[in-house]
Amino acid sequence: MIAKPNFHSGSVFAENLSVVEMRKLEIKFDKPIYVGMCIFDISKVCLYEFQHEYMSSMYRNKCKIMYSDTDNLIYHIECDDVYKNMIRDIARFNTSDYPADNVYNIPLANKKIPWWRTKIMVRNRIRWTESEDVRDENGWQEGH
């Protein structure tokens, strides 16, 4: 028995009593650990590509990441109308959970990208974006 590849250990308690511990030859790996880790890695790659290939090339030094976590990037963007840019490049954004009658006239699109959500926080230095949304104490408003 000790020559088998699944041998783990053995103990002799008496002349007629011993114990041999064997490992399983086959295991059922049905936990989502590897799948979850792969999804997490792919999500990070998609966020990095969005940042470096789209946002950085479009806004250059007028776009800064203020906060990020596993599936969010929060930007400070200086431009005339970020919603106009979103509408022009709607294929890059998941706006499927926006209200159909949103104040920015952003079309509902890309529900097929379930992990990608778009929330834009807007503050113009010259004038506030016209919206019914409530602004926080810093003057930020959430565009949905």
N, C-alpha and C positions, 0 to 999 in steps of 0.2 A: 504493500500500500504506500509506503513512503517514497516509492519511485514514481508514483503518478504525478502528473503536473498540477493537479488540484489539491495535493497534500498541503496542509497548513501546519499542523503540529500534532504531537502525541504525548501522552503521559501514562506511566505505569504506576498503578496504585498498589497492586499486589501481584503475586506470581500468576494468578488466574484472572486478574482484572486490569485492563488497560483501556485507554480512551484514545481514539484517533479523530482529529478534526479535519474535515475535508471542505474545500471551497466548492462552490457550484461551478460546473463546467460551462454553463450557459446562463446568462442573466437576461431578464426582460427590462430593457431600458425604456421606460415609458414616461419619463419625467421631461418637462419642456425646457430643461436647463439650456441645452445647446441651441435649440430653436430660438429661445428668448434672447440669448446672447448674440446670435446671428442677426436677429431683427434689430437689436440695439446698435450693433456695428453698422449695419446698412443705413439705419436712420442717421447716425452721426455722419457718415459719408455724404448722404443727401443734404444735410444741413451745411456741411463744409463746402460742397459744390455750389449750393445756392449762394452762400456768402461770397466765395472767391470768384465764381464765374459770372454771377449775375449782379449782386449788390455792389461789390467793389468795383467792377468794371463800369457800372452805370453811374454811381454816385461818387466814386473816388474818395477823396478825403472829407466829403460832406455826409458820410454815413459811418456811424460808430455803433458797435454792439454795446448796449448798456447792460444787458443781462442775458445769460443763456443757461439752459439746463438740457436734459436729455432730448427734448423734442421742441424746444422753443428758442427763438432768437428775438430779443427785444432791441430795436434800433432807435437811435436818434438820427433823423434824416433831415437835412436842410435842402428843400427843393420847393418849387412853386406849387405842385399838386401831385402828391404821391398816389392819390386815387386814380388820376389820369394814367399814370405809369402802370398801375395795377391792371386797369381795364385794357390797356394796350397789350400787356403781357399776361393775360388772364390764364393761360395754360400753365403758368408757374405757381398759381395760387389755388388753394381749395377754399372757395367761398360758398360752398354748398349749404352751410348752416347760417348764412346771412339772411336777414329778413328780405323777402321778395321786394318790398317797397322801401329799401334802405335809402337814406338821404344822399348817398354818393352815386346812386344808379349803377352799382357794381353788379354785374350779372352773376347768377348762381352757377357755379361751374366746378368741375373736377371732383365730384364725390368719389370717383374711383381711386383717389389718393387718400385712404382713410386715416393715415397717421399725420397728414399735413394739414394744419389749421392755420388760418391767417387772421391775426388781429393786429390792427394798425393803430398806434397811438399817435395823435397829431397835435402839434402845437406850432402855429405859425408865429413868427416874431412880429410881423407887421399887422396881420389881422387874424382873427380866429376863423377856423373853418366853419362855414355855416352848417349848423347841426342842431338838432333838438337834444343831443346827448348831454348828460351831466358831466361837468368838469370837476376834477378833484382840486384840492387846495393849491396845487402847483400849476394849475391851468391846463392839465392834460385832459384830453377827452378820448374816449374809446370809440373808434369807428367800427361798426359791425356791418 
